[in-house]
Amino acid sequence: MTDDGCEQELFVALGWAASTLWSDLPQEFQQRLFEKAVMFQGEAFRQPLAIYLHERHERTTDALKRDAVPEPDSLGG
């Protein structure tokens, strides 16, 4: 059995790994993992986690970049 500090480090490492692979995971697995995280942390965690993942998800960030309106330069061009 691990001590609390080591267990916390394992949770953080596993969470980091899952977040870096998020775009590669099947959508069903993403949903299950998301719901488990919310269940673990509480309902107040749902929106911040959704925002975090949305900002880092390859499909959503690519869509945001594609749909972004470029700002005009200072010379009016």
C-alpha positions as semicolon CSV with decimal commas, in nm:
position;residue;x (nm);y (nm);z (nm)
1;M;0,000;0,000;0,000
2;T;0,127;0,347;-0,083
3;D;0,129;0,645;0,150
4;D;-0,103;0,940;0,084
5;G;0,169;1,157;-0,072
6;C;0,275;0,888;-0,314
7;E;-0,087;0,806;-0,398
8;Q;-0,152;1,174;-0,472
9;E;0,148;1,181;-0,706
10;L;0,016;0,872;-0,884
11;F;-0,326;1,035;-0,932
12;V;-0,164;1,350;-1,069
13;A;0,058;1,152;-1,307
14;L;-0,233;0,943;-1,431
15;G;-0,450;1,253;-1,479
16;W;-0,174;1,429;-1,667
17;A;-0,123;1,126;-1,892
18;A;-0,497;1,098;-1,963
19;S;-0,521;1,469;-2,048
20;T;-0,229;1,449;-2,293
21;L;-0,388;1,151;-2,468
22;W;-0,744;1,286;-2,453
23;S;-0,776;1,351;-2,828
24;D;-0,662;0,997;-2,905
25;L;-0,921;0,831;-2,680
26;P;-1,249;0,701;-2,821
27;Q;-1,539;0,937;-2,747
28;E;-1,718;0,677;-2,533
29;F;-1,409;0,636;-2,316
30;Q;-1,368;1,014;-2,290
31;Q;-1,725;1,042;-2,163
32;R;-1,682;0,760;-1,910
33;L;-1,355;0,903;-1,782
34;F;-1,507;1,252;-1,760
35;E;-1,808;1,127;-1,561
36;K;-1,584;0,930;-1,324
37;A;-1,375;1,241;-1,260
38;V;-1,687;1,446;-1,188
39;M;-1,818;1,173;-0,959
40;F;-1,485;1,172;-0,772
41;Q;-1,454;1,552;-0,737
42;G;-1,821;1,652;-0,723
43;E;-2,065;1,822;-0,955
44;A;-1,897;2,163;-0,914
45;F;-1,598;2,013;-1,097
46;R;-1,801;1,942;-1,416
47;Q;-1,780;2,283;-1,584
48;P;-1,414;2,362;-1,507
49;L;-1,312;2,015;-1,625
50;A;-1,520;2,047;-1,943
51;I;-1,360;2,383;-2,020
52;Y;-1,011;2,247;-1,951
53;L;-1,062;1,950;-2,181
54;H;-1,236;2,153;-2,451
55;E;-0,942;2,394;-2,467
56;R;-0,698;2,107;-2,510
57;H;-0,895;1,867;-2,729
58;E;-0,740;1,844;-3,073
59;R;-1,072;1,845;-3,259
60;T;-1,213;2,145;-3,070
61;T;-0,892;2,349;-3,076
62;D;-0,853;2,286;-3,450
63;A;-1,213;2,400;-3,504
64;L;-1,156;2,711;-3,290
65;K;-0,845;2,801;-3,489
66;R;-1,026;2,743;-3,818
67;D;-1,327;2,952;-3,717
68;A;-1,131;3,235;-3,556
69;V;-1,176;3,576;-3,714
70;P;-0,836;3,730;-3,775
71;E;-0,791;4,070;-3,617
72;P;-0,721;4,350;-3,864
73;D;-0,377;4,496;-3,841
74;S;-0,321;4,847;-3,713
75;L;-0,286;4,984;-4,065
76;G;-0,641;4,890;-4,156
77;G;-0,538;4,598;-4,377
